Amino acid sequence: MACMAFERISVDHRIMGGVPCIRGTRIPVATVVGLLADDMSADEILADYPQLEDADLHEALRYAAAALRERELPLRPSA
């Protein structure tokens, strides 16, 4: 497995218990992805979290996509 580079994501066991966060913040990647999934616009997120940049949102999505490629989620079979 190749290691992907994420310049805007950090994992530090001393910050948020090692949960992947946007670099230099305590904002978990999962929070950002969840806000986007809940139909919050990028402009709304950036207004609510002024320490974030648009590039942080894109990198959070890239990170989430890479994480999903690395594991299989339990889903119910389609009918």
C-alpha positions, 0 to 999 in steps of 0.5 A: 500500500502506498502512503498518500501525502496529506499536507493539511491533515495531522494525526497526533496522539496528544491532540484529540486522542489521535483523531485525524484533524485539520493541521494546526486546529482541533477540528476533526476531519470527520466533522468537516466531512460531516458538515459537507455531507449535511449539505452545509456549503463551503462558504458556510463552513468557512464562516463558522470555522474561520481558521479553515481554508477552502483547501482544508475542505478539499483535503478532508474529502480526499482523506475520507475517500482514501480512508474508505478505499482502505477498509470495507464497511459493513453494508446490508446486501441490496435487494 
